[in-house]
Structures are given as structure tokens and as C-alpha cells.
Amino acid sequence: MIKQFDFKIDELSSMKKYPEELFYIGNTKLLSKKKVSIIGTRRPSSYTKEFTHKLATKLSSYGVCIVSGAAMGVDAISHAAAGVENTIAVVANGLDIKYPSVNKNLISNIEKNGLMISAYKEGEKARNYTFVLRNEIVVALGDILIVTEADLKSGSLTSVKYALAMKKKIYTLPHRLNESLGTQELVKNSLIQPIYDIDEFIASITNSEIKNDVNDEVLSFCSTNPTYDEAMRKYSNKIFEYELEGKIKIQDGKVIVL
């Protein structure tokens, strides 16, 4: 059921202009948690998929709520890795529309267990200008912003401008030469900071001692739905074993965790 906010969200006071209307489906109690916004390209590399997933999973395990924009790629990975009960998705259309359709199941699960937010009435379709406001809300909600991968002309760089204006700390993954050139340029200009050690990074922003990582590294990687070839290159000695044990399956050339 779509409802309209009848209270102000403090974090959104950092926006250029507070949204005229805000609608939601789900659990508004998530707004009171510590929040981190994670965004990035719709076509992430296998490296970005893996480490976006690790970041979101580990942050969520420390009680941090993950905020993103429900788009394909980095957004969807971030929401899913956080767990739908600990994520906030901000969309650029009316909440009666599940867009993009490829993420409709993820969006439905967030509606039931997490929180969906929109500044647009029912029936409003996503357009270029609606994404701009969506991006500003995503940035404003998070205590910090993480851009895991972005090219030079990526829309994610607009979000970086919002974060800089709001004086929020911005982080990224360290990338190889000629990859994620948008974030590389920002690192070169000392505008964002690379995360070289996930445990140290999380400890620094949560003031917590690091838990022993009991997660299965292979299953964590496979949950990003890599291609079979990617999985074999990385864990050739484990993929066949895990398939025989029924932990994963190969479908349409992709690895799926069961």
C-alpha cells in the first residue's frame, strides 16, 4: 500500500530543496538506522560485482542500512546483498510502477520487507529529470556515499557533485588503469577515497570491532551471478564440487546459488 510521508526526514534537509511530496511502501523504521548509500554503473565488471556485494553484505551485518536506486547493476547488487529487510530503495517513478522490470522481483521483496521511497505520484514514469531528484535523495539519505564503479560520463558523477555539496565523505573501490575512469579521475583529484581494506573501512565508520568472517567466500562470489567461465577462472577447484553438493547450479551460462 502506497502512503505519503506525514513527517520530515531530517537527512533530506541537506538537499537543495526538500521534496514537495514523498511517498513510500514498507518499513519507515529503517530511516532511523545508520545508512550508507552505494551506487555505480549499470554494467559492473565482475570485480565490481564481487566487492560491491562484499561491502553491502558486511555493512549490513553491522546493522548499517544500505540505500540505493533500484537500478540494474551496482544498485541491485547492493540491495540484494544487504538483505531486503535492511535496505532502502529510492526510485524515479511512481511506486505503482516496478522499474526497471528486470528488478521487479527484487522491488516486490523490498516493498514487503524493506522500504521503497519516491518523490513521484502513482502513474509517473521515469524520465531524465526524475532520475536527477532520485539521485539527490539517495545521496542525502546516506551518512556517506560509495561509488563502486563509474565511467567519465556516468550519471553517478552527478551524485558525487551532490555529495560534495552536502560535505559528505565519498569512497570508491580501487580500480586498474583504464577501468572506472570516472572514479579514477576523482581519486586523482583527491575528491574521493579508495577503500583498500573492507574490514578497516567498516571498522572506521561503525566504530566496531571486526567480526570473524564466517561467510563462504565462494558462495558470496557466486551470489553475484557471475558467468560460469568467470567462476571457473576464480575458483576452478570449488565450482564443480559445489555443484555436486547442490550449493549452486549453472543456468544459461550463469552461476546461481541455491
DATA-V929942 format. One record per helix or strand. SS is the DSSP state (helix for helix, strand for strand). FROM is the first residue (numbers start at 0). TO is the last residue. If there is no record, write none. Layout:
ss=<SS,SS>
from=<FROM,FROM>
to=<TO,TO>
//
This chain:
ss=<strand,helix,strand,helix,strand,helix,strand,helix,helix,strand,helix,strand,helix,strand,helix,strand,helix,strand,helix,helix,strand,helix,strand,strand>
from=<2,9,22,27,34,45,64,73,83,86,100,114,127,143,155,169,180,192,197,216,226,227,247,253>
to=<3,13,25,31,38,60,67,81,85,90,112,117,140,146,164,172,187,194,205,221,226,243,250,256>
//
